[in-house]
């Protein structure tokens, strides 16, 4: 797999995990912005692993606020429908690769390549709490594609999420906390937890994975604007695998995991043309 494609997959992970803020009405914001970002992140090799993947990444920081096609710090998506309290888009997310030789439980098994997830997401604005605080719900349903020696379909996930967000005056800072559960079909659970007979051994018996709960997540995301062009961000996410459908897999060795990262985004060029679209359901990520 090319380094460029790996960087793109990792960029999806950064963009979907670290939200930046701007609370001004969207019509006052530039139509597009171009910059560069850098981040250090660390995450479990896969849900339930006791090994970790850590990366220092440099990625393009591209924002486009079209009425349909959009790219911002919540990811790349195409907005299909929007009202004052609901929005439907098609977006992307991603996950880091993992080398099986670095994970004792997977030694001798195929590597886990970078994952790219895409599909529809319904966002609902539940409550306006005043002082730039709000409560929203999201319902992303995503197909999962592994980018390793080509593109391979690895199933689908559904992650209903409840998020509470706050923002300072003029988007100087933002803070979001959210709670979600990740449900996976049999194919994505097989990708992480199944042990085919040819890879079985004394301490790793064959295992047939099933669909169901993969993780419960509690996340905290924040950003702080240093000046008009520079913003720092960070995130921390705790995952619990208790009650997961495949806890009996020999590849499932931990009942919890923590991911985190810090980074910076610099914008060096923006359009003079203003965005004409209406405010999104979650304007704090603009």
Buried (B, 14 or more C-beta within 10 A) or exposed (E): BEEEBBBBBBBBBBBBBBBBBBBEEBEEBBBBBBBBBBBEBEBBBBBBBEBBBEBEBEBEBBBBBBEEEBBBBBBBBBBEEBEEEEBBBBBBBBBBBBEBEEBEBBEEBEBBBBBBBBBBBBBBBBEEEEEBBBBBBBBBBBBBBBBBEEEEEBBBBBBBBBBBBBBBEEBBBBBBBBEBBBBBBBBBBBBBBBBEEEBEEEEBEEBBBBBBBBBBBEBBBBBBBEEEBEBBBBBBBBBBBEEBBBEEBBBBBEEEBEBBBBBBBBBEEBBEEEBEBBBBBBBBBB
